[in-house]
Amino acid sequence: MEFDFSGKTALVTGASRGIGREIVHLLSTFKCKVIALGRDLNKLTELKENLSNIEIVCIDLSDWSGTKNALQPYRNQIDLLVNNAAYAKCTPLGSIDEKEIDDHYNVNVKAIINVTQCCLDRMKQNRSGSIVNVSSVAGLVGLRDHLVYGGTKASLDLMTKIMALELGSFNIRVNSINPGVTWTEMAMVGWSDEQKRQWMLDRCPLGRFSEPKEIAKAVIFLLSEHSSMINGINLPIDGGVLNTKL
C-alpha cells in the first residue's frame, strides 16, 4: 500500500513531540504540506529545520480566541486534519479539583471543536476531506485514576461519530483512533511506577506498549483514500488490551 498526499495540506495539533511528531514526519515523507501546531517552540523549530514542507504555529490550544486568530490565515488551505493534542493527568476521584477538570476539557474537548471549525472551509468547498481525532482506550473502558481524562476521551469518541454524521454530506470523513499506552514522554511520566506499568503490560497479549510510529501509521491510513469508506469509527490500537479483563 502506497501513500501520496501531493497537493494536500494537513494541519496536525500536538506536533511538538510523541505521536504528533511522528505523524508530521510521515505526512512529510508522503509529500504532504503540513501545518504543525504545538506549544514547544524549540521542538517545532527542530521539525521545521529537518523538514522542508512544513509551517509551524506555536499556540496554546486552551486559548479559544488565540487559536482562532492563529489559524485564520490557514482557514482556506486545510484538506486534512489530525486533532492529536491532549492534556493528561491521572488523579483519583477524591483528589480532583476544578482546575484539573478545566485543563482537560479545554484541550481534549473544546479545542478540538474550535480547531475543527477553523479547518472546514476548504474541505466543504472541495467536498473532500478527512479528519482523525486521537482518542484513547481510556475512552472505551474504565481505568482507575482516569476519571477526568477518560471522560474527555469518551466525549471525543462520541463527538467523532456526530462529526461524521454532520460532515458526511460534504464527503468529509471523521474517525478516531484509540491508542493504548504509547511510549511517549507523557506516558513515561504517567506510567513511571514500575508496578503500575507491569500491571498494564501483563494485560497486553503482545506484551509491550505501542511505539508512536505505529500509531502514526494508522492515522496516515485513515487520512488517505485507502480508507475512503471508513467513517465514524473508533479504532483501538492497543495490542489486544481490550480483549482482556482490565
Buried (B, 14 or more C-beta within 10 A) or exposed (E): EEBEBEEBBBBBBBBBBBBBBBBBBBBBEBEBBBBBBBBEEEBBEBBBEEBEEBBBBBBBBBBEEEBBEBBEEBBEBBBBBBBBBBBBBBBEEEEBEEEBBBBBBBBBBBBBEBBBEBBBBBBBEEEBBBBBBBBBBBBBBEBEBBBBBBBBBBBBBEBBBEBBEEBEEBBBBBBBBBBBBBBBEBBEEBBEEEEBBEEBBEBBEEEEBBBBBBBBBBBBBBBBEEBEEBBBBBBBBBBEBBEEEE
